[in-house]
Amino acid sequence: MSTRTEARSTVTRNYSHLAFLLLRTLFIVAPILFGLDKYVRVLTPDWERYLAPWMHEMVGLDAHTMMYLIGAVEIIAGLLVAFAPRLGAVVVAVWLLGIIVSLVSVGGFLDIALRDFGLMGAALALSLLAAGEGYGWLRRRS
């Protein structure tokens, strides 16, 4: 391999690493902040409007209580990305799919559902980058 090819390979690895760090940071911070906001309600006073009624009825909880449960899951998902990014990113992607289903079911929030679809793709990209960074499902490989 030539020196130029080796240099290009190093730069590519560095950009991949930076992309991994950026996505990992975003998918740690965002779920934790959104999860905490289910309790303090700074971003919106009415998270329940985004929840499809059939979802909380299926679980047997009122919408307000369901939002507390959702907040806890979001916080855990963010922590999982912090400590096991490859697995955590898949959990976040599946969680975002659930949010998309809820938003489409409620109706009137298709713009937010489309945004969350993009975030779901980014979460899956994070999982792939984590694999490339040497992260297994639960720990970094040596």
TIMI-2910 file (N, C-alpha, C, CB; in pm, 1 decimal, decimal comma, always signed):
<rs>
+----------+----------+----------+----------+----------+----------+----------+----------+----------+----------+----------+----------+------+
!      n_x !      n_y !      n_z !     ca_x !     ca_y !     ca_z !      c_x !      c_y !      c_z !     cb_x !     cb_y !     cb_z ! resn !
+----------+----------+----------+----------+----------+----------+----------+----------+----------+----------+----------+----------+------+
!    +84,8 !   -117,2 !     +0,0 !     +0,0 !     +0,0 !     +0,0 !    +89,8 !   +124,0 !     +0,0 !    -96,7 !     -0,5 !   +122,6 !  Met !
!    +58,4 !   +220,2 !    -82,8 !   +140,7 !   +340,4 !    -92,3 !   +116,7 !   +430,4 !    +29,0 !   +110,5 !   +416,9 !   -223,2 !  Ser !
!   +206,7 !   +522,8 !    +48,1 !   +195,5 !   +617,0 !   +159,3 !    +70,4 !   +702,2 !   +143,7 !   +320,5 !   +706,6 !   +167,7 !  Thr !
!    +40,2 !   +739,5 !    +19,9 !    -78,2 !   +821,1 !     -5,9 !   -206,4 !   +743,6 !    +27,2 !    -80,3 !   +867,1 !   -152,9 !  Arg !
!   -211,7 !   +616,5 !    -10,9 !   -327,7 !   +532,7 !    +18,9 !   -341,8 !   +512,5 !   +169,2 !   -316,1 !   +396,8 !    -52,2 !  Thr !
!   -228,3 !   +491,6 !   +238,1 !   -231,5 !   +476,6 !   +383,8 !   -281,4 !   +603,9 !   +450,8 !    -92,4 !   +440,5 !   +437,1 !  Glu !
!   -237,0 !   +718,9 !   +401,5 !   -280,2 !   +846,8 !   +457,9 !   -430,0 !   +866,1 !   +437,9 !   -202,4 !   +963,3 !   +394,0 !  Ala !
!   -479,3 !   +832,7 !   +317,3 !   -621,9 !   +845,0 !   +289,3 !   -702,3 !   +751,9 !   +379,8 !   -650,7 !   +813,9 !   +141,3 !  Arg !
!   -652,8 !   +631,5 !   +401,8 !   -719,0 !   +536,1 !   +489,3 !   -725,9 !   +588,2 !   +632,5 !   -646,7 !   +402,1 !   +485,5 !  Ser !
!   -617,9 !   +651,2 !   +678,0 !   -616,0 !   +708,2 !   +813,2 !   -716,4 !   +821,1 !   +825,9 !   -475,7 !   +758,7 !   +848,6 !  Thr !
!   -723,1 !   +908,4 !   +726,5 !   -819,1 !  +1018,9 !   +728,1 !   -961,7 !   +965,4 !   +729,4 !   -797,9 !  +1111,3 !   +606,5 !  Val !
!   -988,2 !   +864,1 !   +647,1 !  -1122,1 !   +804,6 !   +642,8 !  -1158,2 !   +746,3 !   +778,7 !  -1130,1 !   +695,4 !   +533,9 !  Thr !
!  -1064,3 !   +676,1 !   +840,3 !  -1090,0 !   +621,1 !   +974,3 !  -1117,3 !   +732,7 !  +1073,8 !   -970,8 !   +536,0 !  +1022,1 !  Arg !
!  -1044,1 !   +843,2 !  +1062,6 !  -1065,0 !   +955,9 !  +1153,6 !  -1203,4 !  +1016,9 !  +1134,1 !   -956,9 !  +1062,7 !  +1132,4 !  Asn !
!  -1247,0 !  +1033,2 !  +1009,5 !  -1381,3 !  +1086,4 !   +984,2 !  -1488,3 !   +991,1 !  +1034,6 !  -1401,2 !  +1112,8 !   +834,7 !  Tyr !
!  -1468,2 !   +862,5 !  +1015,5 !  -1563,2 !   +763,9 !  +1067,8 !  -1569,6 !   +771,8 !  +1218,7 !  -1524,5 !   +621,9 !  +1023,9 !  Ser !
!  -1455,2 !   +787,7 !  +1282,2 !  -1451,3 !   +798,1 !  +1427,8 !  -1523,1 !   +924,0 !  +1474,8 !  -1306,3 !   +797,9 !  +1478,0 !  His !
!  -1501,0 !  +1035,8 !  +1403,9 !  -1569,7 !  +1159,8 !  +1439,8 !  -1721,0 !  +1147,1 !  +1420,6 !  -1515,7 !  +1276,5 !  +1356,1 !  Leu !
!  -1762,7 !  +1081,8 !  +1312,8 !  -1906,3 !  +1059,4 !  +1290,5 !  -1963,7 !   +973,7 !  +1402,8 !  -1931,0 !   +991,6 !  +1153,0 !  Ala !
!  -1890,6 !   +870,2 !  +1440,9 !  -1933,0 !   +784,8 !  +1551,9 !  -1948,4 !   +866,7 !  +1679,8 !  -1832,0 !   +670,4 !  +1573,7 !  Phe !
!  -1848,1 !   +948,7 !  +1712,1 !  -1853,7 !  +1028,3 !  +1834,7 !  -1969,7 !  +1127,9 !  +1832,8 !  -1722,1 !  +1102,7 !  +1854,9 !  Leu !
!  -1992,2 !  +1190,9 !  +1717,8 !  -2102,1 !  +1286,4 !  +1705,3 !  -2236,6 !  +1218,1 !  +1727,4 !  -2099,1 !  +1353,7 !  +1567,6 !  Leu !
!  -2260,7 !  +1108,3 !  +1654,8 !  -2388,4 !  +1037,8 !  +1668,6 !  -2404,8 !   +979,4 !  +1808,0 !  -2399,7 !   +926,9 !  +1564,3 !  Leu !
!  -2298,3 !   +925,2 !  +1863,4 !  -2306,8 !   +867,2 !  +1997,8 !  -2344,4 !   +975,0 !  +2099,1 !  -2172,5 !   +800,4 !  +2037,5 !  Arg !
!  -2279,9 !  +1090,3 !  +2090,9 !  -2310,6 !  +1199,7 !  +2183,0 !  -2455,8 !  +1243,5 !  +2169,1 !  -2217,0 !  +1318,5 !  +2158,2 !  Thr !
!  -2501,1 !  +1259,8 !  +2045,6 !  -2639,9 !  +1302,0 !  +2023,0 !  -2740,0 !  +1200,0 !  +2076,7 !  -2664,4 !  +1324,5 !  +1874,0 !  Leu !
!  -2710,8 !  +1070,8 !  +2057,2 !  -2804,3 !   +967,9 !  +2100,9 !  -2786,5 !   +929,5 !  +2247,4 !  -2789,0 !   +846,0 !  +2014,9 !  Phe !
!  -2692,3 !   +991,2 !  +2314,5 !  -2687,5 !   +984,2 !  +2460,5 !  -2768,8 !  +1101,0 !  +2516,5 !  -2539,3 !   +987,9 !  +2513,1 !  Ile !
!  -2737,5 !  +1220,7 !  +2469,7 !  -2796,2 !  +1342,1 !  +2525,5 !  -2945,7 !  +1353,9 !  +2495,1 !  -2723,4 !  +1463,8 !  +2471,8 !  Val !
!  -2984,9 !  +1336,7 !  +2369,8 !  -3125,2 !  +1359,6 !  +2332,1 !  -3223,3 !  +1267,5 !  +2405,8 !  -3141,6 !  +1340,6 !  +2182,5 !  Ala !
!  -3203,3 !  +1135,7 !  +2406,0 !  -3300,0 !  +1051,9 !  +2478,0 !  -3305,6 !  +1082,9 !  +2627,6 !  -3266,0 !   +905,7 !  +2458,2 !  Pro !
!  -3190,8 !  +1111,8 !  +2688,1 !  -3191,8 !  +1142,5 !  +2831,5 !  -3267,4 !  +1272,6 !  +2857,5 !  -3047,4 !  +1152,8 !  +2886,1 !  Ile !
!  -3242,7 !  +1375,2 !  +2776,5 !  -3314,0 !  +1502,4 !  +2796,1 !  -3463,8 !  +1488,6 !  +2768,2 !  -3254,5 !  +1610,7 !  +2705,5 !  Leu !
!  -3499,0 !  +1419,1 !  +2659,6 !  -3641,4 !  +1398,3 !  +2630,6 !  -3706,9 !  +1314,9 !  +2740,4 !  -3659,4 !  +1329,5 !  +2493,5 !  Phe !
!  -3634,0 !  +1214,9 !  +2790,6 !  -3687,6 !  +1132,7 !  +2899,1 !  -3710,8 !  +1213,9 !  +3024,9 !  -3594,1 !  +1017,4 !  +2929,3 !  Gly !
!  -3612,5 !  +1296,1 !  +3062,6 !  -3627,7 !  +1380,8 !  +3180,9 !  -3743,1 !  +1478,9 !  +3165,1 !  -3498,5 !  +1456,9 !  +3208,3 !  Leu !
!  -3762,8 !  +1527,0 !  +3041,6 !  -3869,7 !  +1623,7 !  +3019,0 !  -4009,4 !  +1563,7 !  +3035,8 !  -3856,5 !  +1682,2 !  +2881,1 !  Asp !
!  -4020,5 !  +1433,0 !  +3031,6 !  -4150,7 !  +1371,0 !  +3058,2 !  -4192,1 !  +1397,9 !  +3203,4 !  -4145,7 !  +1217,6 !  +3030,2 !  Lys !
!  -4095,2 !  +1428,1 !  +3289,3 !  -4121,8 !  +1455,6 !  +3430,5 !  -4130,7 !  +1605,1 !  +3460,4 !  -4013,9 !  +1393,2 !  +3516,3 !  Tyr !
!  -4044,5 !  +1686,3 !  +3396,7 !  -4040,5 !  +1829,4 !  +3429,8 !  -4120,4 !  +1915,2 !  +3332,0 !  -3897,0 !  +1877,3 !  +3432,8 !  Val !
!  -4141,6 !  +1867,4 !  +3210,9 !  -4227,1 !  +1932,1 !  +3110,7 !  -4188,0 !  +2076,4 !  +3077,9 !  -4368,6 !  +1929,9 !  +3158,2 !  Arg !
!  -4063,2 !  +2092,2 !  +3039,9 !  -4014,9 !  +2222,5 !  +2995,0 !  -4036,6 !  +2236,4 !  +2843,9 !  -3864,6 !  +2240,7 !  +3030,7 !  Val !
!  -4009,5 !  +2129,9 !  +2769,3 !  -4021,1 !  +2135,2 !  +2623,2 !  -4165,4 !  +2143,2 !  +2576,1 !  -3954,9 !  +2014,2 !  +2561,8 !  Leu !
!  -4253,6 !  +2071,2 !  +2641,4 !  -4396,3 !  +2076,7 !  +2610,1 !  -4474,3 !  +2039,0 !  +2735,3 !  -4432,4 !  +1982,0 !  +2490,8 !  Thr !
!  -4584,3 !  +2107,7 !  +2760,8 !  -4662,9 !  +2072,4 !  +2879,4 !  -4752,4 !  +1950,1 !  +2857,1 !  -4748,4 !  +2190,5 !  +2921,3 !  Pro !
!  -4764,0 !  +1904,4 !  +2732,7 !  -4862,0 !  +1800,3 !  +2701,0 !  -4801,8 !  +1691,7 !  +2611,7 !  -4984,4 !  +1861,9 !  +2632,7 !  Asp !
!  -4713,4 !  +1609,1 !  +2666,7 !  -4654,6 !  +1499,7 !  +2591,2 !  -4761,1 !  +1398,8 !  +2549,3 !  -4546,0 !  +1430,8 !  +2673,5 !  Trp !
!  -4868,1 !  +1389,6 !  +2624,9 !  -4970,8 !  +1288,4 !  +2599,1 !  -5037,5 !  +1303,3 !  +2462,1 !  -5076,2 !  +1294,9 !  +2706,8 !  Glu !
!  -5036,9 !  +1422,1 !  +2405,9 !  -5102,4 !  +1442,0 !  +2275,5 !  -5032,4 !  +1364,5 !  +2163,4 !  -5105,4 !  +1591,2 !  +2240,7 !  Arg !
!  -4905,9 !  +1326,2 !  +2185,5 !  -4831,6 !  +1250,1 !  +2085,4 !  -4849,3 !  +1099,2 !  +2099,5 !  -4685,6 !  +1284,2 !  +2094,1 !  Tyr !
!  -4918,0 !  +1057,1 !  +2203,6 !  -4933,1 !   +914,8 !  +2233,0 !  -5066,5 !   +863,5 !  +2180,4 !  -4922,0 !   +889,1 !  +2384,5 !  Leu !
!  -5062,0 !   +763,4 !  +2095,3 !  -5184,8 !   +703,4 !  +2041,9 !  -5261,4 !   +638,1 !  +2156,4 !  -5152,7 !   +598,8 !  +1929,7 !  Ala !
!  -5391,7 !   +664,6 !  +2166,9 !  -5470,7 !   +608,2 !  +2276,7 !  -5461,9 !   +456,0 !  +2285,5 !  -5614,8 !   +648,7 !  +2261,4 !  Pro !
!  -5457,2 !   +387,5 !  +2172,5 !  -5453,4 !   +241,8 !  +2177,3 !  -5326,5 !   +189,6 !  +2244,3 !  -5464,4 !   +185,2 !  +2037,1 !  Trp !
!  -5219,3 !   +271,5 !  +2242,0 !  -5093,3 !   +226,7 !  +2302,7 !  -5103,3 !   +220,6 !  +2454,8 !  -4978,9 !   +319,8 !  +2262,0 !  Met !
!  -5152,9 !   +327,3 !  +2515,5 !  -5161,4 !   +323,1 !  +2662,1 !  -5275,4 !   +234,3 !  +2709,0 !  -5179,1 !   +463,7 !  +2718,3 !  His !
!  -5380,6 !   +221,9 !  +2628,0 !  -5489,8 !   +129,6 !  +2662,9 !  -5441,8 !    -15,3 !  +2656,8 !  -5610,4 !   +149,6 !  +2568,1 !  Glu !
!  -5356,3 !    -45,3 !  +2559,4 !  -5302,2 !   -180,3 !  +2545,1 !  -5220,2 !   -218,7 !  +2668,7 !  -5215,4 !   -190,3 !  +2417,7 !  Met !
!  -5147,7 !   -121,7 !  +2724,0 !  -5064,8 !   -145,8 !  +2841,6 !  -5148,2 !   -139,7 !  +2970,0 !  -4950,5 !    -43,7 !  +2847,7 !  Val !
!  -5263,3 !    -74,1 !  +2963,3 !  -5350,8 !    -62,9 !  +3079,7 !  -5316,1 !    +52,3 !  +3172,6 !  -5347,2 !   -189,7 !  +3156,5 !  Gly !
!  -5253,7 !   +156,1 !  +3117,5 !  -5217,5 !   +273,3 !  +3196,3 !  -5283,3 !   +397,1 !  +3136,2 !  -5063,5 !   +290,4 !  +3202,6 !  Leu !
!  -5306,4 !   +498,3 !  +3221,0 !  -5353,5 !   +624,6 !  +3165,1 !  -5235,1 !   +691,0 !  +3094,5 !  -5413,9 !   +718,5 !  +3277,0 !  Asp !
!  -5264,4 !   +784,2 !  +3007,1 !  -5161,4 !   +845,1 !  +2922,1 !  -5053,8 !   +915,3 !  +3004,6 !  -5225,2 !   +944,6 !  +2825,3 !  Ala !
!  -5092,4 !   +981,2 !  +3112,3 !  -4995,4 !  +1053,7 !  +3194,8 !  -4895,7 !   +956,5 !  +3258,9 !  -5068,1 !  +1135,6 !  +3304,1 !  His !
!  -4944,5 !   +848,7 !  +3314,9 !  -4857,6 !   +747,5 !  +3375,2 !  -4769,9 !   +682,1 !  +3269,3 !  -4941,1 !   +640,8 !  +3448,1 !  Thr !
!  -4827,5 !   +659,1 !  +3150,8 !  -4751,9 !   +599,7 !  +3041,3 !  -4634,6 !   +689,2 !  +3002,3 !  -4843,1 !   +575,2 !  +2920,1 !  Met !
!  -4655,1 !   +821,6 !  +3008,0 !  -4546,9 !   +914,1 !  +2975,3 !  -4432,4 !   +904,0 !  +3075,8 !  -4599,6 !  +1057,4 !  +2970,6 !  Met !
!  -4463,8 !   +880,1 !  +3202,8 !  -4357,1 !   +858,4 !  +3301,2 !  -4277,7 !   +732,6 !  +3266,8 !  -4416,0 !   +847,0 !  +3443,9 !  Tyr !
!  -4347,5 !   +628,2 !  +3226,8 !  -4281,3 !   +503,9 !  +3187,0 !  -4194,4 !   +527,6 !  +3062,8 !  -4386,0 !   +392,7 !  +3159,5 !  Leu !
!  -4248,9 !   +598,7 !  +2966,6 !  -4176,2 !   +631,2 !  +2844,0 !  -4050,9 !   +712,8 !  +2877,3 !  -4267,2 !   +709,0 !  +2745,3 !  Ile !
!  -4062,8 !   +809,1 !  +2967,0 !  -3947,6 !   +889,0 !  +3007,9 !  -3837,3 !   +803,0 !  +3066,5 !  -3989,7 !   +993,9 !  +3108,6 !  Gly !
!  -3874,8 !   +707,4 !  +3150,8 !  -3775,1 !   +617,2 !  +3211,0 !  -3705,5 !   +533,7 !  +3103,8 !  -3841,7 !   +524,6 !  +3315,0 !  Ala !
!  -3782,9 !   +483,4 !  +3007,8 !  -3724,6 !   +402,9 !  +2900,8 !  -3628,9 !   +487,7 !  +2816,4 !  -3835,7 !   +342,4 !  +2811,9 !  Val !
!  -3665,0 !   +611,2 !  +2789,4 !  -3577,6 !   +698,7 !  +2711,2 !  -3446,3 !   +726,2 !  +2784,0 !  -3648,6 !   +830,6 !  +2680,4 !  Glu !
!  -3453,1 !   +747,6 !  +2913,6 !  -3331,1 !   +770,2 !  +2991,9 !  -3242,8 !   +645,8 !  +2987,5 !  -3365,8 !   +807,0 !  +3138,8 !  Ile !
!  -3303,2 !   +529,4 !  +3005,4 !  -3227,6 !   +404,0 !  +3000,7 !  -3166,0 !   +383,6 !  +2862,2 !  -3318,6 !   +284,5 !  +3036,9 !  Ile !
!  -3240,5 !   +416,1 !  +2756,7 !  -3188,1 !   +401,5 !  +2620,4 !  -3065,8 !   +490,7 !  +2599,4 !  -3297,1 !   +435,7 !  +2516,8 !  Ala !
!  -3071,1 !   +614,4 !  +2648,1 !  -2956,1 !   +703,7 !  +2636,4 !  -2834,9 !   +651,1 !  +2711,6 !  -2991,8 !   +841,6 !  +2687,5 !  Gly !
!  -2857,7 !   +596,4 !  +2829,9 !  -2747,8 !   +538,2 !  +2907,6 !  -2691,8 !   +414,1 !  +2838,9 !  -2795,1 !   +502,9 !  +3049,5 !  Leu !
!  -2779,8 !   +337,6 !  +2776,2 !  -2735,1 !   +218,8 !  +2703,9 !  -2645,5 !   +257,7 !  +2586,5 !  -2855,8 !   +137,4 !  +2654,3 !  Leu !
!  -2679,1 !   +365,4 !  +2517,3 !  -2592,8 !   +414,3 !  +2409,2 !  -2456,8 !   +455,5 !  +2465,6 !  -2659,4 !   +533,8 !  +2335,4 !  Val !
!  -2456,9 !   +513,4 !  +2585,2 !  -2330,8 !   +556,6 !  +2646,1 !  -2239,0 !   +438,5 !  +2675,3 !  -2358,1 !   +633,8 !  +2774,7 !  Ala !
!  -2296,3 !   +329,1 !  +2725,4 !  -2213,7 !   +218,5 !  +2772,7 !  -2205,5 !    +99,8 !  +2676,5 !  -2266,0 !   +171,4 !  +2903,3 !  Phe !
!  -2300,5 !    +87,3 !  +2587,5 !  -2300,1 !    -20,3 !  +2488,0 !  -2358,9 !    +36,7 !  +2359,1 !  -2381,9 !   -146,6 !  +2537,9 !  Ala !
!  -2280,4 !   +120,2 !  +2288,5 !  -2336,7 !   +197,2 !  +2176,7 !  -2395,7 !   +114,7 !  +2063,3 !  -2232,2 !   +284,3 !  +2121,0 !  Pro !
!  -2339,2 !     +0,6 !  +2033,6 !  -2393,2 !    -77,7 !  +1922,3 !  -2532,4 !   -129,5 !  +1956,2 !  -2299,5 !   -195,1 !  +1887,9 !  Arg !
!  -2549,3 !   -185,8 !  +2073,5 !  -2679,7 !   -234,1 !  +2118,3 !  -2773,8 !   -118,1 !  +2148,1 !  -2664,3 !   -322,2 !  +2242,3 !  Leu !
!  -2723,1 !    -17,4 !  +2218,1 !  -2805,3 !    +98,0 !  +2254,0 !  -2862,7 !   +168,0 !  +2132,9 !  -2724,9 !   +195,6 !  +2334,9 !  Gly !
!  -2785,3 !   +178,1 !  +2026,4 !  -2833,2 !   +243,7 !  +1904,7 !  -2948,1 !   +166,2 !  +1841,6 !  -2719,2 !   +259,0 !  +1804,2 !  Ala !
!  -2941,9 !    +33,7 !  +1846,6 !  -3052,3 !    -48,0 !  +1793,9 !  -3176,6 !    -29,7 !  +1880,4 !  -3012,3 !   -198,0 !  +1788,1 !  Val !
!  -3157,8 !    -25,2 !  +2011,6 !  -3270,7 !     -2,0 !  +2103,1 !  -3335,4 !   +132,8 !  +2072,1 !  -3223,9 !     -6,9 !  +2251,8 !  Val !
!  -3253,7 !   +235,3 !  +2052,7 !  -3306,2 !   +368,3 !  +2018,8 !  -3380,6 !   +363,8 !  +1885,5 !  -3191,7 !   +472,3 !  +2012,6 !  Val !
!  -3327,4 !   +292,9 !  +1787,4 !  -3394,3 !   +283,5 !  +1656,6 !  -3530,9 !   +216,9 !  +1670,2 !  -3306,9 !   +204,7 !  +1556,6 !  Ala !
!  -3537,8 !   +109,1 !  +1745,9 !  -3666,9 !    +41,0 !  +1767,3 !  -3762,0 !   +132,4 !  +1843,0 !  -3647,5 !    -92,3 !  +1844,9 !  Val !
!  -3709,5 !   +203,5 !  +1941,2 !  -3791,1 !   +298,5 !  +2017,7 !  -3846,9 !   +407,2 !  +1925,1 !  -3707,6 !   +362,7 !  +2132,1 !  Trp !
!  -3763,6 !   +459,6 !  +1837,2 !  -3808,9 !   +561,1 !  +1742,1 !  -3915,1 !   +505,7 !  +1648,2 !  -3691,1 !   +614,5 !  +1661,5 !  Leu !
!  -3903,8 !   +379,0 !  +1610,6 !  -4007,9 !   +317,0 !  +1528,5 !  -4140,6 !   +316,6 !  +1603,2 !  -3968,1 !   +173,2 !  +1489,1 !  Leu !
!  -4137,3 !   +286,9 !  +1732,2 !  -4259,4 !   +293,2 !  +1813,2 !  -4318,0 !   +432,8 !  +1817,9 !  -4231,4 !   +245,7 !  +1953,9 !  Gly !
!  -4232,2 !   +533,2 !  +1827,6 !  -4278,5 !   +671,8 !  +1827,9 !  -4342,9 !   +705,4 !  +1693,1 !  -4161,0 !   +769,0 !  +1858,1 !  Ile !
!  -4281,0 !   +660,0 !  +1585,9 !  -4335,5 !   +685,0 !  +1451,6 !  -4474,6 !   +623,5 !  +1438,3 !  -4241,2 !   +627,8 !  +1342,6 !  Ile !
!  -4489,3 !   +499,8 !  +1482,7 !  -4619,8 !   +432,3 !  +1476,8 !  -4722,9 !   +511,1 !  +1556,4 !  -4609,7 !   +287,3 !  +1531,0 !  Val !
!  -4684,8 !   +557,3 !  +1674,5 !  -4776,9 !   +635,9 !  +1756,7 !  -4815,9 !   +765,7 !  +1687,1 !  -4714,0 !   +666,4 !  +1892,9 !  Ser !
!  -4718,3 !   +837,7 !  +1633,0 !  -4746,3 !   +965,6 !  +1567,3 !  -4835,5 !   +949,4 !  +1445,0 !  -4616,7 !  +1032,7 !  +1527,0 !  Leu !
!  -4810,6 !   +845,8 !  +1367,1 !  -4893,7 !   +820,8 !  +1249,1 !  -5035,6 !   +781,3 !  +1292,6 !  -4830,8 !   +709,4 !  +1160,2 !  Val !
!  -5046,4 !   +703,3 !  +1400,0 !  -5176,9 !   +661,1 !  +1451,0 !  -5258,8 !   +778,7 !  +1501,6 !  -5159,5 !   +559,4 !  +1562,1 !  Ser !
!  -5193,5 !   +871,2 !  +1571,1 !  -5263,2 !   +988,0 !  +1624,2 !  -5309,2 !  +1077,1 !  +1509,0 !  -5171,9 !  +1067,2 !  +1721,5 !  Val !
!  -5226,1 !  +1091,0 !  +1408,8 !  -5256,7 !  +1178,5 !  +1295,7 !  -5220,2 !  +1321,9 !  +1327,5 !  -5404,5 !  +1169,0 !  +1258,4 !  Gly !
!  -5188,4 !  +1397,6 !  +1224,5 !  -5155,3 !  +1537,8 !  +1243,2 !  -5009,9 !  +1563,6 !  +1279,5 !  -5242,0 !  +1594,7 !  +1348,1 !  Gly !
!  -4931,0 !  +1457,7 !  +1294,9 !  -4791,3 !  +1474,4 !  +1332,0 !  -4699,0 !  +1404,6 !  +1232,5 !  -4767,3 !  +1420,7 !  +1472,6 !  Phe !
!  -4738,9 !  +1401,8 !  +1106,4 !  -4658,5 !  +1331,8 !  +1006,2 !  -4521,8 !  +1396,0 !   +986,2 !  -4732,4 !  +1327,8 !   +874,4 !  Leu !
!  -4512,8 !  +1527,5 !  +1006,0 !  -4383,8 !  +1595,0 !   +994,1 !  -4286,7 !  +1547,1 !  +1102,1 !  -4402,2 !  +1747,2 !  +1003,0 !  Asp !
!  -4335,9 !  +1528,9 !  +1222,8 !  -4252,1 !  +1480,7 !  +1332,1 !  -4217,4 !  +1334,0 !  +1309,0 !  -4323,3 !  +1499,3 !  +1468,6 !  Ile !
!  -4313,3 !  +1256,9 !  +1256,2 !  -4287,1 !  +1115,8 !  +1225,6 !  -4176,4 !  +1103,0 !  +1120,4 !  -4416,3 !  +1046,2 !  +1175,9 !  Ala !
!  -4178,5 !  +1190,1 !  +1019,7 !  -4074,7 !  +1187,1 !   +916,7 !  -3938,2 !  +1223,4 !   +976,1 !  -4110,3 !  +1283,5 !   +801,7 !  Leu !
!  -3935,3 !  +1321,8 !  +1063,5 !  -3810,7 !  +1357,7 !  +1130,8 !  -3757,9 !  +1239,7 !  +1212,3 !  -3831,9 !  +1480,3 !  +1221,7 !  Arg !
!  -3847,5 !  +1173,6 !  +1284,6 !  -3806,3 !  +1058,8 !  +1365,6 !  -3761,4 !   +941,4 !  +1279,0 !  -3920,4 !  +1015,1 !  +1456,6 !  Asp !
!  -3814,9 !   +931,2 !  +1158,0 !  -3767,7 !   +829,2 !  +1064,0 !  -3620,9 !   +854,8 !  +1028,7 !  -3855,3 !   +828,0 !   +935,3 !  Phe !
!  -3587,5 !   +981,4 !  +1006,0 !  -3448,4 !  +1017,2 !   +979,8 !  -3359,3 !   +988,1 !  +1100,1 !  -3438,3 !  +1164,4 !   +942,2 !  Gly !
!  -3409,0 !  +1018,2 !  +1219,6 !  -3333,3 !   +986,9 !  +1340,6 !  -3315,3 !   +836,3 !  +1357,7 !  -3403,0 !  +1045,4 !  +1463,2 !  Leu !
!  -3416,6 !   +758,8 !  +1319,9 !  -3405,8 !   +613,4 !  +1327,6 !  -3293,7 !   +564,3 !  +1235,7 !  -3540,3 !   +546,7 !  +1289,7 !  Met !
!  -3286,5 !   +620,1 !  +1116,0 !  -3177,9 !   +585,1 !  +1024,2 !  -3042,2 !   +623,5 !  +1081,5 !  -3198,4 !   +653,5 !   +889,2 !  Gly !
!  -3034,4 !   +738,8 !  +1146,1 !  -2909,1 !   +781,6 !  +1208,4 !  -2870,7 !   +689,1 !  +1323,8 !  -2920,9 !   +926,2 !  +1258,6 !  Ala !
!  -2968,9 !   +642,1 !  +1399,5 !  -2940,3 !   +548,8 !  +1509,0 !  -2885,5 !   +417,3 !  +1454,0 !  -3067,6 !   +522,8 !  +1593,1 !  Ala !
!  -2942,5 !   +370,1 !  +1345,1 !  -2891,3 !   +247,3 !  +1283,6 !  -2750,4 !   +268,5 !  +1228,0 !  -2985,8 !   +200,1 !  +1171,7 !  Leu !
!  -2724,5 !   +387,9 !  +1173,4 !  -2588,8 !   +419,8 !  +1127,0 !  -2491,7 !   +419,8 !  +1244,8 !  -2586,2 !   +557,4 !  +1054,9 !  Ala !
!  -2535,0 !   +469,7 !  +1360,2 !  -2450,4 !   +467,1 !  +1479,3 !  -2416,1 !   +324,0 !  +1517,9 !  -2519,6 !   +538,2 !  +1596,2 !  Leu !
!  -2512,9 !   +234,5 !  +1510,8 !  -2485,6 !    +94,5 !  +1543,0 !  -2379,9 !    +36,6 !  +1449,3 !  -2614,5 !    +11,5 !  +1534,9 !  Ser !
!  -2390,1 !    +67,9 !  +1321,4 !  -2290,7 !    +20,1 !  +1224,9 !  -2153,0 !    +81,6 !  +1251,5 !  -2335,8 !    +52,4 !  +1081,6 !  Leu !
!  -2149,4 !   +210,1 !  +1281,3 !  -2022,4 !   +274,9 !  +1312,9 !  -1962,6 !   +217,0 !  +1441,4 !  -2041,7 !   +427,0 !  +1326,9 !  Leu !
!  -2047,7 !   +186,8 !  +1538,6 !  -1999,0 !   +127,0 !  +1663,1 !  -1934,9 !     -8,1 !  +1635,5 !  -2113,6 !   +111,8 !  +1764,8 !  Ala !
!  -1993,6 !    -85,5 !  +1544,7 !  -1933,9 !   -213,9 !  +1506,7 !  -1797,6 !   -190,4 !  +1442,2 !  -2027,1 !   -292,0 !  +1409,9 !  Ala !
!  -1788,1 !    -89,2 !  +1356,8 !  -1661,5 !    -55,6 !  +1292,4 !  -1557,8 !     -3,6 !  +1390,3 !  -1684,4 !    +46,6 !  +1184,8 !  Gly !
!  -1603,4 !    +58,3 !  +1497,5 !  -1513,1 !   +109,2 !  +1600,9 !  -1464,9 !     -2,4 !  +1692,9 !  -1582,4 !   +217,8 !  +1683,0 !  Glu !
!  -1519,1 !   -121,5 !  +1674,4 !  -1476,5 !   -234,0 !  +1757,6 !  -1564,8 !   -259,3 !  +1876,9 !  -1338,6 !   -211,7 !  +1804,5 !  Gly !
!  -1682,0 !   -197,5 !  +1879,1 !  -1774,9 !   -221,7 !  +1989,0 !  -1856,6 !   -346,0 !  +1956,4 !  -1867,6 !    -98,3 !  +2013,3 !  Tyr !
!  -1859,2 !   -437,4 !  +2049,1 !  -1948,9 !   -552,4 !  +2038,8 !  -2084,2 !   -509,9 !  +2089,1 !  -1895,6 !   -675,1 !  +2118,6 !  Gly !
!  -2168,6 !   -603,9 !  +2118,6 !  -2302,7 !   -569,5 !  +2167,3 !  -2297,4 !   -508,8 !  +2306,2 !  -2392,3 !   -692,7 !  +2168,3 !  Trp !
!  -2202,4 !   -551,0 !  +2387,8 !  -2199,1 !   -500,4 !  +2524,6 !  -2068,7 !   -433,7 !  +2563,8 !  -2226,2 !   -610,8 !  +2618,2 !  Leu !
!  -1960,6 !   -459,8 !  +2494,5 !  -1834,3 !   -399,5 !  +2536,1 !  -1741,4 !   -382,2 !  +2416,7 !  -1766,6 !   -485,1 !  +2644,2 !  Arg !
!  -1643,1 !   -297,7 !  +2437,1 !  -1544,4 !   -271,9 !  +2332,4 !  -1449,2 !   -389,8 !  +2323,2 !  -1466,6 !   -140,8 !  +2359,9 !  Arg !
!  -1426,2 !   -435,0 !  +2201,3 !  -1328,4 !   -542,4 !  +2180,4 !  -1188,2 !   -488,3 !  +2193,0 !  -1347,4 !   -608,4 !  +2043,2 !  Arg !
!  -1097,8 !   -571,2 !  +2239,5 !   -957,8 !   -529,7 !  +2253,6 !   -885,6 !   -538,3 !  +2121,3 !   -885,9 !   -615,4 !  +2357,5 !  Ser !
+----------+----------+----------+----------+----------+----------+----------+----------+----------+----------+----------+----------+------+
</rs>
